[in-house]
Structures are given as C-alpha cells and as structure tokens.
Amino acid sequence: MICREQDGYLVMLRQHEHGLLAGKFAEWFKEQHVPAEGRRAEVLRAVSNHDRGWIDLDETPFWNDAEGSPYTFMDFPLVPKLTFYRRGLDEIEADTPYGALLCSSHYERLIEVSGENCPELTAYLKHEEDRRARIHRLLENSKPLAEGELYYDARLLQFCDDLSLYLGLSRPGTPKSEEHPWFRDGFSGSEDFSFTSGRLISAEWQDKTTLLLDPFPFTENVEVSFKLRRVSKKDVERKGIALAFSGTPEEECRITVASKPE
C-alpha cells in the first residue's frame, strides 16, 4: 500500500493500481526500445504488473502499532513481503519470462537499497538469481538479448515506477519546496536516457491537476487516472483500519502530465 496523510485522512493507493499507472506512462515514453523492434508488448505488461504480488496483501491493510499508521510498501515486514514478491514474479514469468527477468532485477535493486538482511532474504536472493539465470538461458536459445536491451528496459521500469510513486506520495499542487525528499533533486537514473542530455528529469506542479516534467519524456501530454481511497482517521479510530478501508469508496484522481513551458 502507498499511503500519505492529508487533512485528517489517510490517502491510500493500492500497489497494483500504482503499477498499472506506471504501465500507462511506459506506453507513452518517447524513446525507442533497444533494439528497435524490442519486446515492447512484454515490457509494457511487465511494467504494468511489476507490483502484482501486492494484490492480495492490499485487500486488507495492516496496522503498524509502532508507527501509528498503516503498513506501507516501505515498512511492511520483510519475510511475508518476500513471499508475495516471489508469487508475483512467478505469475509474471508464466506470462512473460523476459518480464520476470526485468522485474526480478528491479526488486533486487530495491532490496539492496533497503539494507535489510536475514536468512529468508538470502534464500530469496538465491532463488531469484537462479530464476534470472534460467531465463537468460531460455532467451539465448530463442531470442537473445541485444546489447543494452535489459539495461534500457530496467531504466524505463525504474522511471515509470518512480513517476507513478511520485503521484501516490504527492498532494496535487504541492509547492516544489515541500516536495517529497525522494524526488526533490529529480528522478534518479533518468539522466541515462539520451533525450535528457545527462540531466535528471524533474517534476513540478503547475496546479492541482497538472504536473510538469522537464526534460519531457513522453511523445505528447499524457492524461492519466487512478483510483485511491481517502480513509477518515476518525473512522480508523472507531472501526480499525480494515473496516475503515473496506467501507471507504474508491475515487478517481485525474492528472495531466505535461511539458514544462520554455
């Protein structure tokens, strides 16, 4: 779950909804895949489904007593999280082995950043190392990877994931000075795209419905919508997080992502 507080509410976005939003951004990304013909359909499915392991976990939010807030993707206990990571990757591999290779590598990077460690994590990393080696062998015997292909697609997944996360963690219209610290200096890794000329892509709200990006990464302005819930903190106190969440209707958030004016 992605969660932020706003005006007495918990604004909650399911991880898979966030993943589907990332997939929409990938569809409009301006840079061609490597090689030109690439594996576009597989990459788009992988980006859209990279967080599908959270689907069941997000059906019922869990309360973090230590923090006084719902567990999110950032602090959810590691061992059950790894179990659902693996399940999600199994489902992706059944659809697209290359997508599973891409998503497995993506999760390994996230785990490295977290700095966590335990025997279950060691077993998970070994399992995923074996998965990636198996998929590499499969691809070598069918459609070998072009030079730079996996690296490029990994950067695409990372950027679309980060931009989607930015929308989940940001109150629309937030001033640049109050931006989430993860993105204040721009989106990490975006300087690797050729059209940026080595610059980080940065975001800034024009108003409550329009987010400006510079350099602009899409073929045209993109209008996206995603579903979230604004769960009353008073309802959480009265009913608990599970009932408060299930009793709150989803609402649609619409955002236009546009190019920053010259």
Number of C-alpha atoms within 10 A of each C-alpha: 24 21 22 17 17 14 9 11 16 20 20 24 24 25 24 20 23 29 24 23 25 26 23 19 26 25 17 14 17 13 16 11 18 18 13 10 8 15 17 16 11 18 25 22 18 28 28 25 26 30 24 24 23 20 16 11 16 18 13 14 21 17 17 14 9 7 9 8 17 22 19 21 16 11 12 15 12 16 14 11 16 19 14 18 20 17 15 21 28 17 15 25 19 10 14 18 23 22 26 27 24 23 27 24 16 16 19 15 12 10 15 10 9 11 7 9 11 10 9 14 16 10 12 18 17 12 12 19 15 12 18 20 12 13 17 18 11 14 14 10 9 9 10 11 16 10 10 12 15 17 11 18 22 19 18 25 25 21 21 25 23 18 22 21 19 18 17 24 18 18 18 18 15 15 12 13 9 10 19 14 9 11 17 14 13 18 20 16 16 22 17 15 17 10 14 15 10 12 17 18 22 19 25 20 21 18 13 13 14 19 20 19 22 18 18 20 22 18 11 13 15 17 14 13 12 19 16 21 21 22 23 20 19 12 16 19 10 11 13 15 21 15 14 19 22 14 13 14 11 16 11 10 14 14 18 15 22 21 19 16 7 4
